Amino acid sequence: MYAGAGARAGNMASTRAPDLLSQIQKEFESVAHTTQMYKAERDDIERKLEHQLTELNNLQMALSDLERNHLGMKKTYEEEILRLRRQIESAGGTVQSGLSGALGAALAPQIDTLPQAVGLPGFANIGGAAPNNGQHPAGLPEGLGGPNGPGGMGMGMLAMQAAQGGA
């Protein structure tokens, strides 16, 4: 019995060996295919990462250029404002500093010298306190030259109120 069982087992092993080898080959091919898919995905991700890093570097360079240009322009404008202030002060004008920030610095020379520029010497304080001890400058009628007159600081508020229907 043992001799017959061994022959049968050897016969079964010889018929199952090709089946087992075929299964191993299929499993190997499956693993190789999966590996190729992962490699392709890795390569794609690496390519995308390189593209994004290049784009990020380009953005950083552009931002650096913009910041450098901004600082240069800011310096140029500040120098120009300082030059204009000195020019106004040397001509005997006063520089109003009631406005705040960069807008105030940019507009103050224009606001203070506008009346003299158009030949109205009595209007040096347009938008501020009325000159000549509270009297209207240059004998103009009520409302001209004061805070709510033409060029006065209240002009914009009155215009807005009038546009909204209430004055």
Steps between C-alpha positions, in 0.01 A plus 500: 500500500777736580665440167181574311425811704845637431463442129163668505636798694791535257257483210276770658802719574612478141155608377462780762848647445409670170180638661695638798767645274226661288343657813839627615564647154156675502566636849843625393353670191231660715757634746719623210199680344407661834862607547503659154177689581648632824820603324302687233292671769816593693658645184183700429492637856871589483441684170208693650704584811788630289256714299347642819842572651604681183176700506551583869855622430370715214233648727757574770723673245206704366397596853856602580511714182167662586612573854828649376311716246251608766774604740680688223183684399418575864847645553470707180161638603615579853804683362277692259258593781790614718642706210160661437454578870841665513419694184170621650661595829781686324236696304343609829204260499391280783455128478176374652540172684138450609449216254634166606724247336631501145190677367556789738867518410419501130208747512620743767727704268224525240233601750714768666625665182192476280368850585839661441543305177180645356581851621275527807735611778226539762405131482805348667283325761232340282351215692639620830431793732372812326768768463465869590365445853197292396400719203468353155811541289520759227147623576333197342140414587405260781588137424797570272845426633375337820493131580180444298587735214668405173820317578410473868538172683124474563420518127505127446264436791248758377510357151439149635211617717346685207534193280324291763212748518575670829714805569 
